[in-house]
Amino acid sequence: MPGANLIMYPETVAALLPVGAKVILEINYQSVDVEVSDLSSVGLYFTDRKPSRPLSGLGIETRVQIPPGSGELFRLRKEFTVISDSYALAMRPQTRSAARSLEIAALDATGAPHILLALKDIRGEEQPYVFEQPVFMPKGTRIVATASYEGSQAQEIEDLFKLTMTIYPSDEFRAGADPKPVVKRPAKRPAAKRPATKKRP
């Protein structure tokens, strides 16, 4: 996104672009008083070898129904689980207009929280947040997002909450690395010893 930090991938990590995939650009412009010309472009950088760790996205998307009330904050709590040892590069929360604060935490196997992001004042869509260093996420880590919304006194408000985390597996994938079944051969039996013969005098 314009103004956002670049997400640099490790050498062994790349995003898969399948054959026939469509690349869609969604561009939003600010209104201006005079006519202007703009030329937008996108660059794709391809690796010269197949990556051993594919990049993927993990997250949640849910619609939020905020009931009418006295203007008190309405809280939403959603979570998802990391299914394999992975590294997180960045994450991007997206809301519409009613969200006011957001906290994202990673809970380990013991339930101890590690705060990844805390926003006290948000107004709609947020840009991606890039970690200074990839964050290791052990298998079973729970990513918990807690958002607060400002309700309306008169009517119900419909909003959308979306959280996407960019991750890649910690172990490198090696093509054709399926282990061959180990065939155990029966141990060789020791040769039978012939009875010793006595020599005649």
ChimeraX commands (.cxc) that place a marker at each C-alpha (Angstrom):
marker #1 position 0.00,0.00,0.00 radius 0.5
marker #1 position 1.24,3.58,-0.62 radius 0.5
marker #1 position 3.27,4.70,2.36 radius 0.5
marker #1 position 3.40,1.25,3.97 radius 0.5
marker #1 position 6.61,-0.59,4.78 radius 0.5
marker #1 position 7.79,-3.23,2.36 radius 0.5
marker #1 position 7.58,-6.85,3.49 radius 0.5
marker #1 position 10.91,-8.54,2.72 radius 0.5
marker #1 position 10.80,-12.31,2.42 radius 0.5
marker #1 position 13.70,-14.63,3.33 radius 0.5
marker #1 position 15.51,-16.19,0.38 radius 0.5
marker #1 position 13.69,-19.51,0.76 radius 0.5
marker #1 position 10.21,-17.93,0.95 radius 0.5
marker #1 position 7.96,-16.81,-1.91 radius 0.5
marker #1 position 4.25,-16.46,-2.67 radius 0.5
marker #1 position 2.77,-18.95,-5.12 radius 0.5
marker #1 position 1.15,-17.48,-8.22 radius 0.5
marker #1 position -0.67,-20.34,-9.97 radius 0.5
marker #1 position -0.94,-20.56,-13.74 radius 0.5
marker #1 position -3.92,-18.54,-14.94 radius 0.5
marker #1 position -4.20,-16.53,-11.72 radius 0.5
marker #1 position -5.61,-13.01,-12.03 radius 0.5
marker #1 position -3.90,-10.07,-10.36 radius 0.5
marker #1 position -6.52,-7.50,-9.31 radius 0.5
marker #1 position -5.63,-3.96,-8.31 radius 0.5
marker #1 position -8.08,-1.99,-6.19 radius 0.5
marker #1 position -7.12,1.68,-6.17 radius 0.5
marker #1 position -8.88,4.36,-4.12 radius 0.5
marker #1 position -8.23,8.04,-4.82 radius 0.5
marker #1 position -8.83,11.04,-2.60 radius 0.5
marker #1 position -11.14,13.72,-3.95 radius 0.5
marker #1 position -9.42,16.89,-5.20 radius 0.5
marker #1 position -10.58,20.29,-6.41 radius 0.5
marker #1 position -8.65,20.23,-9.68 radius 0.5
marker #1 position -8.23,17.66,-12.42 radius 0.5
marker #1 position -5.11,15.54,-12.04 radius 0.5
marker #1 position -3.50,12.69,-13.97 radius 0.5
marker #1 position -2.16,9.59,-12.31 radius 0.5
marker #1 position -0.36,6.49,-13.56 radius 0.5
marker #1 position -0.47,3.46,-11.27 radius 0.5
marker #1 position 1.61,0.33,-11.73 radius 0.5
marker #1 position 2.48,-2.88,-9.96 radius 0.5
marker #1 position 5.73,-4.84,-10.09 radius 0.5
marker #1 position 6.07,-8.60,-9.73 radius 0.5
marker #1 position 9.45,-10.03,-8.80 radius 0.5
marker #1 position 9.95,-13.70,-9.63 radius 0.5
marker #1 position 12.41,-16.09,-8.06 radius 0.5
marker #1 position 14.73,-18.10,-10.29 radius 0.5
marker #1 position 14.21,-21.27,-8.27 radius 0.5
marker #1 position 11.33,-22.98,-6.55 radius 0.5
marker #1 position 11.05,-21.75,-2.95 radius 0.5
marker #1 position 11.24,-24.32,-0.20 radius 0.5
marker #1 position 8.84,-22.42,2.10 radius 0.5
marker #1 position 5.62,-21.11,0.53 radius 0.5
marker #1 position 4.12,-17.87,1.80 radius 0.5
marker #1 position 0.51,-18.01,2.96 radius 0.5
marker #1 position -2.12,-15.98,4.76 radius 0.5
marker #1 position -4.00,-16.95,7.89 radius 0.5
marker #1 position -6.77,-15.05,9.57 radius 0.5
marker #1 position -10.43,-14.39,10.20 radius 0.5
marker #1 position -13.25,-12.41,8.62 radius 0.5
marker #1 position -16.59,-11.83,10.29 radius 0.5
marker #1 position -19.51,-9.45,10.09 radius 0.5
marker #1 position -20.26,-7.43,13.19 radius 0.5
marker #1 position -23.78,-6.46,14.29 radius 0.5
marker #1 position -23.60,-3.67,16.86 radius 0.5
marker #1 position -26.94,-3.34,18.70 radius 0.5
marker #1 position -28.39,0.10,19.40 radius 0.5
marker #1 position -27.74,1.38,22.90 radius 0.5
marker #1 position -26.57,4.34,24.90 radius 0.5
marker #1 position -23.31,4.79,23.02 radius 0.5
marker #1 position -21.40,2.30,25.16 radius 0.5
marker #1 position -18.56,0.30,23.64 radius 0.5
marker #1 position -19.42,-3.06,22.12 radius 0.5
marker #1 position -16.64,-5.66,22.33 radius 0.5
marker #1 position -15.80,-8.38,19.81 radius 0.5
marker #1 position -13.39,-11.26,20.49 radius 0.5
marker #1 position -12.26,-13.62,17.72 radius 0.5
marker #1 position -9.37,-16.05,17.46 radius 0.5
marker #1 position -7.68,-18.59,15.20 radius 0.5
marker #1 position -4.99,-21.21,15.78 radius 0.5
marker #1 position -1.64,-21.68,14.05 radius 0.5
marker #1 position -1.66,-25.30,12.84 radius 0.5
marker #1 position 2.10,-25.77,12.32 radius 0.5
marker #1 position 5.36,-24.19,13.44 radius 0.5
marker #1 position 5.55,-20.95,11.47 radius 0.5
marker #1 position 7.04,-17.48,11.27 radius 0.5
marker #1 position 4.85,-14.38,11.02 radius 0.5
marker #1 position 6.05,-11.50,8.84 radius 0.5
marker #1 position 3.18,-9.03,9.07 radius 0.5
marker #1 position -0.50,-8.62,9.86 radius 0.5
marker #1 position -3.24,-6.34,8.64 radius 0.5
marker #1 position -6.48,-5.54,10.51 radius 0.5
marker #1 position -9.41,-4.16,8.50 radius 0.5
marker #1 position -12.62,-2.58,9.78 radius 0.5
marker #1 position -15.11,-0.10,8.38 radius 0.5
marker #1 position -16.01,2.85,10.56 radius 0.5
marker #1 position -17.33,1.89,13.97 radius 0.5
marker #1 position -14.20,0.23,15.43 radius 0.5
marker #1 position -12.37,2.34,17.99 radius 0.5
marker #1 position -9.64,0.16,19.54 radius 0.5
marker #1 position -7.97,-3.14,18.82 radius 0.5
marker #1 position -5.63,-5.54,20.61 radius 0.5
marker #1 position -4.04,-8.61,19.01 radius 0.5
marker #1 position -2.24,-11.13,21.20 radius 0.5
marker #1 position -0.53,-14.50,20.69 radius 0.5
marker #1 position -1.28,-17.08,23.39 radius 0.5
marker #1 position 1.16,-19.95,23.83 radius 0.5
marker #1 position 0.37,-23.46,25.08 radius 0.5
marker #1 position 0.24,-22.21,28.69 radius 0.5
marker #1 position -2.20,-19.44,27.81 radius 0.5
marker #1 position 0.32,-16.68,28.49 radius 0.5
marker #1 position -0.41,-13.70,26.16 radius 0.5
marker #1 position 2.19,-11.89,24.07 radius 0.5
marker #1 position 0.83,-8.58,22.74 radius 0.5
marker #1 position 1.49,-8.20,19.00 radius 0.5
marker #1 position -0.45,-5.00,18.36 radius 0.5
marker #1 position -2.41,-2.50,20.46 radius 0.5
marker #1 position -4.30,0.38,18.84 radius 0.5
marker #1 position -6.14,2.83,21.04 radius 0.5
marker #1 position -7.70,4.95,18.32 radius 0.5
marker #1 position -8.49,3.53,14.89 radius 0.5
marker #1 position -10.73,4.92,12.20 radius 0.5
marker #1 position -11.51,2.37,9.54 radius 0.5
marker #1 position -8.99,0.46,7.45 radius 0.5
marker #1 position -5.44,0.07,8.73 radius 0.5
marker #1 position -2.25,-0.47,6.76 radius 0.5
marker #1 position -0.21,-3.66,7.20 radius 0.5
marker #1 position 1.97,-3.81,10.30 radius 0.5
marker #1 position 5.35,-5.38,9.56 radius 0.5
marker #1 position 7.36,-7.02,12.33 radius 0.5
marker #1 position 10.96,-5.87,12.65 radius 0.5
marker #1 position 11.97,-9.54,12.69 radius 0.5
marker #1 position 9.88,-12.61,11.80 radius 0.5
marker #1 position 8.01,-13.79,14.90 radius 0.5
marker #1 position 8.11,-17.53,15.62 radius 0.5
marker #1 position 4.66,-19.05,16.15 radius 0.5
marker #1 position 4.78,-22.60,17.56 radius 0.5
marker #1 position 2.10,-25.04,16.52 radius 0.5
marker #1 position -1.03,-24.49,18.60 radius 0.5
marker #1 position -0.44,-20.76,19.17 radius 0.5
marker #1 position -3.79,-18.93,19.44 radius 0.5
marker #1 position -4.06,-15.51,17.84 radius 0.5
marker #1 position -6.73,-13.57,19.76 radius 0.5
marker #1 position -8.13,-10.28,18.47 radius 0.5
marker #1 position -10.26,-8.07,20.72 radius 0.5
marker #1 position -11.91,-5.04,19.13 radius 0.5
marker #1 position -14.18,-2.43,20.66 radius 0.5
marker #1 position -16.91,-0.62,18.71 radius 0.5
marker #1 position -18.80,2.57,19.40 radius 0.5
marker #1 position -22.52,1.89,19.32 radius 0.5
marker #1 position -25.34,4.13,18.20 radius 0.5
marker #1 position -28.25,5.26,20.35 radius 0.5
marker #1 position -30.78,5.12,17.52 radius 0.5
marker #1 position -30.02,2.25,15.19 radius 0.5
marker #1 position -28.09,-0.95,14.71 radius 0.5
marker #1 position -24.71,-0.64,12.99 radius 0.5
marker #1 position -23.30,-3.25,10.64 radius 0.5
marker #1 position -19.53,-3.46,10.41 radius 0.5
marker #1 position -16.89,-5.86,9.13 radius 0.5
marker #1 position -13.83,-7.15,10.98 radius 0.5
marker #1 position -10.99,-8.83,9.12 radius 0.5
marker #1 position -7.51,-9.83,10.24 radius 0.5
marker #1 position -4.90,-11.34,7.93 radius 0.5
marker #1 position -1.51,-12.61,9.11 radius 0.5
marker #1 position 1.26,-13.31,6.60 radius 0.5
marker #1 position 3.19,-16.45,7.61 radius 0.5
marker #1 position 5.50,-19.12,6.25 radius 0.5
marker #1 position 6.43,-22.56,7.65 radius 0.5
marker #1 position 9.53,-22.84,9.82 radius 0.5
marker #1 position 10.70,-26.05,8.14 radius 0.5
marker #1 position 11.85,-26.05,4.56 radius 0.5
marker #1 position 9.92,-28.23,2.14 radius 0.5
marker #1 position 12.08,-30.49,0.02 radius 0.5
marker #1 position 10.51,-31.97,-3.08 radius 0.5
marker #1 position 10.72,-35.74,-3.28 radius 0.5
marker #1 position 11.72,-36.00,0.34 radius 0.5
marker #1 position 9.12,-38.62,1.16 radius 0.5
marker #1 position 10.97,-41.24,3.14 radius 0.5
marker #1 position 11.11,-44.65,1.54 radius 0.5
marker #1 position 9.74,-47.49,3.65 radius 0.5
marker #1 position 12.47,-49.23,5.52 radius 0.5
marker #1 position 12.43,-52.94,4.81 radius 0.5
marker #1 position 13.88,-54.92,7.63 radius 0.5
marker #1 position 15.57,-58.03,6.45 radius 0.5
marker #1 position 15.72,-61.01,8.74 radius 0.5
marker #1 position 18.99,-61.30,10.50 radius 0.5
marker #1 position 21.34,-63.91,9.11 radius 0.5
marker #1 position 21.48,-67.03,11.20 radius 0.5
marker #1 position 24.94,-68.01,12.27 radius 0.5
marker #1 position 26.25,-71.02,10.42 radius 0.5
marker #1 position 25.86,-74.27,12.37 radius 0.5
marker #1 position 29.07,-75.58,13.76 radius 0.5
marker #1 position 29.98,-79.08,12.81 radius 0.5
marker #1 position 30.76,-81.41,15.67 radius 0.5
marker #1 position 34.45,-81.80,16.17 radius 0.5
marker #1 position 35.84,-85.12,15.01 radius 0.5
marker #1 position 38.40,-86.95,17.04 radius 0.5
marker #1 position 41.50,-87.99,15.23 radius 0.5
marker #1 position 42.49,-91.64,15.61 radius 0.5
marker #1 position 45.96,-92.27,16.88 radius 0.5
marker link #1:1,2 radius 0.2
marker link #1:2,3 radius 0.2
marker link #1:3,4 radius 0.2
marker link #1:4,5 radius 0.2
marker link #1:5,6 radius 0.2
marker link #1:6,7 radius 0.2
marker link #1:7,8 radius 0.2
marker link #1:8,9 radius 0.2
marker link #1:9,10 radius 0.2
marker link #1:10,11 radius 0.2
marker link #1:11,12 radius 0.2
marker link #1:12,13 radius 0.2
marker link #1:13,14 radius 0.2
marker link #1:14,15 radius 0.2
marker link #1:15,16 radius 0.2
marker link #1:16,17 radius 0.2
marker link #1:17,18 radius 0.2
marker link #1:18,19 radius 0.2
marker link #1:19,20 radius 0.2
marker link #1:20,21 radius 0.2
marker link #1:21,22 radius 0.2
marker link #1:22,23 radius 0.2
marker link #1:23,24 radius 0.2
marker link #1:24,25 radius 0.2
marker link #1:25,26 radius 0.2
marker link #1:26,27 radius 0.2
marker link #1:27,28 radius 0.2
marker link #1:28,29 radius 0.2
marker link #1:29,30 radius 0.2
marker link #1:30,31 radius 0.2
marker link #1:31,32 radius 0.2
marker link #1:32,33 radius 0.2
marker link #1:33,34 radius 0.2
marker link #1:34,35 radius 0.2
marker link #1:35,36 radius 0.2
marker link #1:36,37 radius 0.2
marker link #1:37,38 radius 0.2
marker link #1:38,39 radius 0.2
marker link #1:39,40 radius 0.2
marker link #1:40,41 radius 0.2
marker link #1:41,42 radius 0.2
marker link #1:42,43 radius 0.2
marker link #1:43,44 radius 0.2
marker link #1:44,45 radius 0.2
marker link #1:45,46 radius 0.2
marker link #1:46,47 radius 0.2
marker link #1:47,48 radius 0.2
marker link #1:48,49 radius 0.2
marker link #1:49,50 radius 0.2
marker link #1:50,51 radius 0.2
marker link #1:51,52 radius 0.2
marker link #1:52,53 radius 0.2
marker link #1:53,54 radius 0.2
marker link #1:54,55 radius 0.2
marker link #1:55,56 radius 0.2
marker link #1:56,57 radius 0.2
marker link #1:57,58 radius 0.2
marker link #1:58,59 radius 0.2
marker link #1:59,60 radius 0.2
marker link #1:60,61 radius 0.2
marker link #1:61,62 radius 0.2
marker link #1:62,63 radius 0.2
marker link #1:63,64 radius 0.2
marker link #1:64,65 radius 0.2
marker link #1:65,66 radius 0.2
marker link #1:66,67 radius 0.2
marker link #1:67,68 radius 0.2
marker link #1:68,69 radius 0.2
marker link #1:69,70 radius 0.2
marker link #1:70,71 radius 0.2
marker link #1:71,72 radius 0.2
marker link #1:72,73 radius 0.2
marker link #1:73,74 radius 0.2
marker link #1:74,75 radius 0.2
marker link #1:75,76 radius 0.2
marker link #1:76,77 radius 0.2
marker link #1:77,78 radius 0.2
marker link #1:78,79 radius 0.2
marker link #1:79,80 radius 0.2
marker link #1:80,81 radius 0.2
marker link #1:81,82 radius 0.2
marker link #1:82,83 radius 0.2
marker link #1:83,84 radius 0.2
marker link #1:84,85 radius 0.2
marker link #1:85,86 radius 0.2
marker link #1:86,87 radius 0.2
marker link #1:87,88 radius 0.2
marker link #1:88,89 radius 0.2
marker link #1:89,90 radius 0.2
marker link #1:90,91 radius 0.2
marker link #1:91,92 radius 0.2
marker link #1:92,93 radius 0.2
marker link #1:93,94 radius 0.2
marker link #1:94,95 radius 0.2
marker link #1:95,96 radius 0.2
marker link #1:96,97 radius 0.2
marker link #1:97,98 radius 0.2
marker link #1:98,99 radius 0.2
marker link #1:99,100 radius 0.2
marker link #1:100,101 radius 0.2
marker link #1:101,102 radius 0.2
marker link #1:102,103 radius 0.2
marker link #1:103,104 radius 0.2
marker link #1:104,105 radius 0.2
marker link #1:105,106 radius 0.2
marker link #1:106,107 radius 0.2
marker link #1:107,108 radius 0.2
marker link #1:108,109 radius 0.2
marker link #1:109,110 radius 0.2
marker link #1:110,111 radius 0.2
marker link #1:111,112 radius 0.2
marker link #1:112,113 radius 0.2
marker link #1:113,114 radius 0.2
marker link #1:114,115 radius 0.2
marker link #1:115,116 radius 0.2
marker link #1:116,117 radius 0.2
marker link #1:117,118 radius 0.2
marker link #1:118,119 radius 0.2
marker link #1:119,120 radius 0.2
marker link #1:120,121 radius 0.2
marker link #1:121,122 radius 0.2
marker link #1:122,123 radius 0.2
marker link #1:123,124 radius 0.2
marker link #1:124,125 radius 0.2
marker link #1:125,126 radius 0.2
marker link #1:126,127 radius 0.2
marker link #1:127,128 radius 0.2
marker link #1:128,129 radius 0.2
marker link #1:129,130 radius 0.2
marker link #1:130,131 radius 0.2
marker link #1:131,132 radius 0.2
marker link #1:132,133 radius 0.2
marker link #1:133,134 radius 0.2
marker link #1:134,135 radius 0.2
marker link #1:135,136 radius 0.2
marker link #1:136,137 radius 0.2
marker link #1:137,138 radius 0.2
marker link #1:138,139 radius 0.2
marker link #1:139,140 radius 0.2
marker link #1:140,141 radius 0.2
marker link #1:141,142 radius 0.2
marker link #1:142,143 radius 0.2
marker link #1:143,144 radius 0.2
marker link #1:144,145 radius 0.2
marker link #1:145,146 radius 0.2
marker link #1:146,147 radius 0.2
marker link #1:147,148 radius 0.2
marker link #1:148,149 radius 0.2
marker link #1:149,150 radius 0.2
marker link #1:150,151 radius 0.2
marker link #1:151,152 radius 0.2
marker link #1:152,153 radius 0.2
marker link #1:153,154 radius 0.2
marker link #1:154,155 radius 0.2
marker link #1:155,156 radius 0.2
marker link #1:156,157 radius 0.2
marker link #1:157,158 radius 0.2
marker link #1:158,159 radius 0.2
marker link #1:159,160 radius 0.2
marker link #1:160,161 radius 0.2
marker link #1:161,162 radius 0.2
marker link #1:162,163 radius 0.2
marker link #1:163,164 radius 0.2
marker link #1:164,165 radius 0.2
marker link #1:165,166 radius 0.2
marker link #1:166,167 radius 0.2
marker link #1:167,168 radius 0.2
marker link #1:168,169 radius 0.2
marker link #1:169,170 radius 0.2
marker link #1:170,171 radius 0.2
marker link #1:171,172 radius 0.2
marker link #1:172,173 radius 0.2
marker link #1:173,174 radius 0.2
marker link #1:174,175 radius 0.2
marker link #1:175,176 radius 0.2
marker link #1:176,177 radius 0.2
marker link #1:177,178 radius 0.2
marker link #1:178,179 radius 0.2
marker link #1:179,180 radius 0.2
marker link #1:180,181 radius 0.2
marker link #1:181,182 radius 0.2
marker link #1:182,183 radius 0.2
marker link #1:183,184 radius 0.2
marker link #1:184,185 radius 0.2
marker link #1:185,186 radius 0.2
marker link #1:186,187 radius 0.2
marker link #1:187,188 radius 0.2
marker link #1:188,189 radius 0.2
marker link #1:189,190 radius 0.2
marker link #1:190,191 radius 0.2
marker link #1:191,192 radius 0.2
marker link #1:192,193 radius 0.2
marker link #1:193,194 radius 0.2
marker link #1:194,195 radius 0.2
marker link #1:195,196 radius 0.2
marker link #1:196,197 radius 0.2
marker link #1:197,198 radius 0.2
marker link #1:198,199 radius 0.2
marker link #1:199,200 radius 0.2
marker link #1:200,201 radius 0.2
view
